[in-house]
Amino acid sequence: MGKPDKKLKKMLLILGTTGAVYGSFRFLLPLVIPFLLSWGAAVCLRPSARWISQRVRFRVQFRNRQREIGIPVGAAGAAELLALFIILGWGAFLGGRKIFQEASLLMEQVPEWIRLLDVWLTRACHQIEASFCLKENLLVVLMREMLKGLLETMKEGAMSYLMVNSVTLFKVGVGLSVSLVILLIGTGLCLQEMDCWKKRCRRSIYHAEIQLIAGRLHSALAAWLKTQGAIMVLTAVICTIGLWLMKNPYYVLAGIGVGLLDALPVFGTGTVFIPWAAVLFFQGSWGRGFFLLALYLVCYVMREVLEAKMMGDKIGLSPLETLIAIYAGLKLFGIPGLILGPLGLLLIQDMVEAFE
């Protein structure tokens, strides 16, 4: 068998590079994510940490001589990150407490909703009994027994779910706490050793590859943050205008809240608008319910189109390539694939060109 021609060589190169990128994302990336985040935090905090290290100095007596020492740049950066954690944690606590307060007020309305549901079902059952000449209250008793059984089933299911997943939730909490501690310590160490690591990378035989991957990581992450920020603002504006047209008294607060919720990976505008529309349908407000569904569709289509278009323009991919990469990344890696998909495609293209 002769030597493979140019097309076969390029095909093997693409397949090998694709496999290497996929394997790195699947198996290597989870092991180094805390340290990549630490390096990113160190890069962001480095100017302020160096300023604190140079300006905040202390005089100490050492062997009958006074010496002036400063705070190590790593300690200054770790202190800044710890202060940020405390502020974010306090904000999350206040936000969670507010949510629980609103939820308790909502739960106070549940008995009234149940009473209205019972009245509506009783009226509907009586109409059906009269139409089919059935015994009076036959369907009413049957319906109430069914609802009672449904409530018991839901209660047992919720209790069993909590019992089974309590250990899992505890493990997740412990893992998150350990990750935060590693992030805090890693950021301080990265700040302290950043210059040394940069020198090592410049002397490494893989300097070009490291520079290529680091550049792509930076460009993809910056593009993703800018895209999500722009989409979040547009979603908040659209929701605010839509809720204002519905004459909702809290249209500004609700619109901003839905925009912030839409920026989260798992949640979206449908988390609010679909249940809200279902409640309006149950209350007989069909026009307002369909308006909310239309508002949800507008936000959903806007996100899908702009996400592919804006990320593609910023990172050098066409909208179709970006959409395909996002979909493939979502199927392969879940929510992180929204970033890993386009990033992986960029790395494959760049590395194939470099190796050729």
Residue pairs with C-beta under 8 A, 6 or more apart in sequence:
4 12
10 352
10 356
13 352
13 355
13 356
14 348
14 352
17 347
17 348
17 351
17 352
17 355
18 348
21 344
21 347
21 348
21 351
22 332
22 344
25 332
25 333
25 340
25 344
26 332
26 333
29 340
34 179
34 182
34 183
34 186
35 182
35 186
35 190
36 217
37 183
37 186
38 182
38 183
38 186
38 187
38 189
38 190
39 186
39 190
40 221
41 77
41 81
41 183
41 187
41 190
42 77
42 187
42 190
42 191
42 194
43 194
45 77
45 80
45 81
45 187
45 191
46 73
46 77
46 191
46 194
48 76
48 77
48 80
49 73
49 74
49 76
49 77
49 80
49 191
50 73
50 76
52 71
52 73
52 76
52 80
53 70
53 71
53 72
53 73
53 76
54 70
56 70
56 71
56 76
57 68
57 69
57 70
57 71
58 68
58 69
58 70
59 66
59 67
59 68
60 66
60 67
60 68
60 69
61 67
72 192
73 191
73 192
74 187
74 188
74 189
74 190
74 191
74 192
74 193
75 188
76 191
77 187
77 188
77 191
78 184
78 185
78 187
78 188
78 191
81 183
81 184
81 187
81 188
82 184
85 180
85 184
118 144
121 140
121 143
122 140
125 139
125 140
125 143
126 136
126 139
126 140
128 134
128 139
129 135
129 136
129 137
129 138
129 139
129 140
190 197
201 207
201 210
201 211
204 210
208 354
209 351
209 354
212 347
212 350
212 351
212 354
213 347
216 343
216 346
216 347
216 350
217 343
219 314
219 315
219 346
220 315
220 339
220 342
220 343
220 346
221 339
222 314
223 310
223 311
223 314
223 315
224 311
224 338
224 339
226 310
226 314
227 306
227 307
227 310
227 311
227 314
228 263
230 306
230 310
231 262
231 263
231 302
231 303
231 306
231 307
231 310
232 259
232 260
232 262
232 263
233 259
234 302
234 306
235 258
235 259
235 262
235 263
235 269
235 299
235 302
235 303
236 255
236 256
236 258
236 259
236 260
237 255
237 259
238 255
238 295
238 298
238 299
238 302
239 254
239 255
239 258
239 259
239 269
239 295
239 299
240 251
240 252
240 254
240 255
240 256
241 255
242 255
242 291
242 292
242 295
242 298
243 250
243 251
243 254
243 255
244 251
244 255
245 291
246 288
246 291
246 292
248 254
257 272
258 269
258 272
258 273
261 267
261 268
261 269
261 271
261 272
262 268
262 269
262 299
262 303
265 335
265 338
266 335
268 300
268 303
269 295
269 296
269 299
269 300
270 296
270 300
273 292
273 293
273 295
273 296
274 293
274 296
276 292
277 289
277 290
277 292
277 293
277 296
278 289
280 286
280 288
280 289
280 292
281 289
304 323
305 319
307 322
307 326
308 319
308 320
308 322
308 323
308 326
309 319
309 322
311 317
311 322
311 326
311 342
312 318
312 319
312 321
312 322
312 342
315 322
315 342
315 346
316 346
317 325
317 342
317 345
317 346
321 345
322 342
325 341
325 342
325 344
325 345
326 337
326 338
326 341
326 342
327 341
328 337
328 341
329 336
329 337
329 338
329 339
329 340
329 341
329 342
329 344
330 337
330 338
330 341
331 337
332 340
332 341
333 340
333 341
